[in-house]
Amino acid sequence: MDTIVIRGGRPLEGEVTVSGSKNAALPLLFSALLTRERCVIKNVPMLADVATALQVLRHLGARAQRSPDGREVIIEARDIAHSEAPYDLVKTMRASFLVLGPLLARFGRARVSTPGGCAIGARPVDFHLSGLQRLGANLRIHEGYVEADAGRLRGAKV
């Protein structure tokens, strides 16, 4: 294990700006689909995966953009037109699979390609699918896509 030794004898003080977390930001970006209200998400890192998530949201019909200073993302998902996430974008980023739940909640149905276009196996998305089933979703894996429908999702222990 590496060690950092500080010698000096004076207390350190100051401010440190912590950058945003991709793993925290991506679920928040897709969760904006759950409301028709304007969402402002702050401290979103400037990464390729975030840009891909914004492309997915735009494909679905949301207005999604960065603030002029680049520190915030503004999403308006008032006029979502699709319940199917585009294969060519979902295959490039595993986390884009997180769009399944918000689309299902909004439309009562959703179709999202399996992450990377691969078959579902003993992978982390199994937990995601299991959770949606416990909430009342009917799931089917067909030709590289997860197809989901639900009359109305209901609360459950997951």
Secondary structure by P-SEA (a helix, b strand, c coil): cbbbbbcccbbbbbbbbbbbbaaaaaaaaaaccccccbbbbccccccaaaaaaaaaaaaacccccccccccbbbbbccccccccccaaaaaaccccccaaaaaaaaccccccccccccccccccaaaaaaaaaaabbbbbbcccbbbbbbcbbbbccc
